[in-house]
Amino acid sequence: MFPLPGNSSKIEDKSFPNKNTLQFDGRLFNLNKPQLMGIVNLTPDSFFEGSRTEKSLEILATLVHQHISNGATLLDLGGYSSRPGALEISLQEEIDRVIPAVEWVATNYPDTIISVDTFRAKVAELAVGAGAQLINDISAGDLDKDMIPTVAKLQVPYIAMHMRGNPQNMQEKTNYSDILEEILYYFAEKLEQFRKFGIKDVIIDPGFGFAKTLDQNYFLLRNLHQFKELSSPILVGVSRKSMIYKALEVEPDQALNGTTALNMFALCHGANILRIHDVKEANETLKLFNTLYP
């Protein structure tokens, strides 16, 4: 049986209280109630076409406004597609995609927390200079040795995700002896490394869809509450992913209902942040969750 569903003390170890606040430019951000992170893809090849904004500023502006008005408190801007088998792009191309978009959002929506989805330290540094306040790294520092020292220097919160390899080869690296134990140990080591560098605010992301099979993704989701042992906020990103549309035998544009179902499950088992394409529907899910567990 699972622990009693809930997002706070119902499933946390009192001897190691969960950290549910983050600092953004001196502002305290409270995660005692779950928050929504809207996805803004600045790429031409992200797996869900509805999240792409690379064609024009008008498309970007429309999506950003839609996300914020529908309830997103964070936006995650990414200029490097991390879908399985995605093409490699140069550092300069990623910079050219990301930095103008960050500047535009920071200027027009100064109260919104801007996350930048990158594993490259230079992109992270330039993005924070342009107005970003959070770095979302799919490799937790493994793909760029300068990332962790850079985040420590910038003193911004950091999302560390579990992945093996890189987007080009990660689905060849799904052989685990005990996937839950290995990932928990991975994060325990990472958190100790981050502390030594002086990184104070870390969010962990189990990395659904990254170097995991369909069955492994669902096993990790069933055991999401176990990640509370790490005493860090948990981000869950399952929105329209293959673990949903392959299980349902549909396409990504038909995976919204499945996404909603798994988002509610994630909330009930400890997710602090949902990273999503469809903010309106996720916000409705969140409102019902907060009604169930006020």
N, C-alpha and C positions, 0 to 999 in steps of 0.2 A: 504494500500500500504506500501511496505517496504521503508526505507530510501534509498537514492541513494547508490548503491553498491560501495564498496571501502574499503580500509584497513587503512585509516588514517583520516584526518580531515573532510572528507565527512560525517562521521557519529559520530564524537566525540563531546562531550560537551566542548566548549572552556574554560568554567570556571573551569573545572577539566581535564586538559590535560592528555591524555593517556601516561603512562610510557612505552617507547619503547626501553629502553636500559637495559642491565644487566651487572653485573660485575663478571667476572670469573678470579680469581687469578690476579686481577688488570687489566685485559684486558676488554675493553668495547665491548660488543656484541650488535649490532644494530638490532632492530626488525622493523625498518621502512619498510623494505621489509620482507615478510614472509619467514620463514625458515622451513627446513625439519628435522624431527627426525626419524631416522631409528630404527625399533624395533629389538632387539636381545634377544630372549627368551632362557634362560638357564635352561629350564624346559622340562620334557618329556611329559607334558599334556596340553600345551597351545592349544587353540582351532584351530589355523591355523598351520598345520604341517610344512609348508614351512618356518616358522620363528624359528623353534626349532634348537638349536645348542648343546644340552647337550651331544651328543654322542662322540664328539672328538674335539680337538683343531683345526684340519684341517677344520672341518665344520664351526667352529666359525670364523677362519681366512678368509675363503672364503666369508662368509656372510658379515663380517665387511668390507672387501676390496670392495665388491660389493656395499654396501650401500654408502661408502665414494666416490668411483669413480663415482657413479651415482648422487651425489649431496647432500647427507646428511651432514649437519654441526653439528648435534648432534646425538649421539647414546644413546638409552635407554635400559640398560641391566637389566633384571629381572630374579630372581631365584625363585619366588613364583607365581604360576599361579593364576590369579585373575578372570578367567572365572567363570560364574555362576556354583555353586556347586563344585568348585575345592576342592581338598583334602588339608587339613591342613598339613603343614610340620614343622619340628622343626627349631628353630633358627639356630642350628649348620648346618643343611642341607642347609639352605638358604645361610649361610656364605660360606660353602664349594663350592657351585655353583657359587656364585657371585664374591668373592674376587680374585681368580686366573684370572678370565676373565677380571676384571677391570685392574688388574696389566698388563696383556698381551696387552690390547688395549692402555693403557697409555704409555707403553714402545714403542710400534710399531707405534702408531699414536698420537704423543704428541700434535698435533695441533687440534685434534678433541675433542669436548666437550662431556664428558661422564656423562650421567645421570644414576642414579640407581633407579629402580622402586622397592620401598620397603616401608612398613608401620612400620618397626621395627627400633627403634633408634640405636640399636647396629650395625645393618647391615649398616645403613647410616654412622655412625662414622667410621667403619672399611673401608668402601668403599671410603670415602673421603681421608682417610689415604693412600689408595692404588692408588689414582689418580683421583677419580671421582670429578666432580665440580658442580654437580646438583643433588638434591634429588627430586624424583617424588613419591608422597605419595597419594595413592588412598583414604586414609581416612582423609586427611588434619589434621593429628594429633589425630584423635578420637580413633584409635585402640592401640596407645601406648602413654601414658601420658608423656613419656620422649622425644618424637620426637621433639616437638617445642623447648624446651630448648636446645636440641642437635643441631638442625639446627642453632639456634641463636648463640651457642658457635662456631660452625664451620664456620659461616659467609659465607654460600654458598647460591645461589638462590634456591628457593623452589617451586615446583609445587604442588598446593593444589587442589585436586579433590573432587567433591561432590559425596558422597555415603551414603546410609543408611545401617546400619548393617555391615556385612562382606561378603566375596565372597560366603560363605556357605548358607547364608539366605537372601541376599539382594533382591532377586526377590520376596520375600514375603512382601516387605516393599515399595509398589508402590502406597499407598493410600495418595494422597495429596489433600488439599482443593484448593490450587492455586499453582501449581508446580513452575511456573516462579517466583512468588513473594517470595515463601518460599526459593528457591535456591539463589536468589539475596540477601535476608536477611541473609541467612546462610553465604554467602561469605563476606558480609559487616561486620558481627560479627567476622569472622575469620581474616579478614584483620586488624581489630582493635586489635585483640589479638596478631597477628604477630608483629604489630608495637610496642606494649608494650614490647615485648621481644627483639626488636631490629633487627628483620628480615627485611632487606631492599628491597630485590628483590623477588617478588612473582608473579608467573604465575598461572592463574586460569583455571581449566578444568571442564566444566559442568558435566562430567561423563556420557557420552552417553553409555547406556547399563548397567549402575550400578544403581539398584533399580529404573528402569524406564521401563514402558511398551513400546511396539512398537510405539503407538500413542504419548506417552509422549516424546520419543526421537525425533520424527519429529516436534512436537510442539516446543521443545527447540531449535532445529536447525533453524526452521523458525524465531525464536526470538533471534538468536545469537547476533544480534546487540545490544540488550538490556544489554548484559554483559559489553559493553563499559562504562556503567555508573560507573563501579567499578574502572575505570582508571588503570587497570592492563593488561598486555599481556594475550591473550587468547590462550590456546592450545585446539585443536580439535582432538579427536581420534575416528574416526568411521571406520577405516580400516578393511574391511572384516567382520564386526560385524553382529550379528543376525538381527539388524535393517535393514540391507541391504539384506542378503541372505534369511531371512524369507519373507520380502516384495516381493522379486523377485522369491521366491519358488525355490531356488537353494541351493547348498552347499557352504561353505566358499571358496573353491578353485575355484568357479565360480563367485565370488563376486567382481572381480577387476573392471569391467566396472562400476558397481554401486558405488564402492568406489570413482572412479575418478569423477563421476557426483557429489557426495556429497562433495568431497574435493573442487571442483570449487565453489560450492554454499557457503561453509564455508569461503573460501578466499574472496568472494565477500561481505560477511557480517561480516568481521572483524577478522577472525582467523589470529593470528600471527605465530603460529607453527602448522604444521600438523604432527601428530604422525602416521607413516605409515609402512606397511610391504613392499610395492612395491615402492622403491625410484625412480627408473627410470621413471615410469609412473607419479608419483606425481611431479617429477621435470618438466616433459613436461607440466603438468597442470599449474604448477607455472610459467613457462616461458610464456605461453599463457595469464595467468592472468596479468603478468607484462607488456605484450604487450598491453592488453586492458586498463590497468591503470598504465601507466609509471610514 
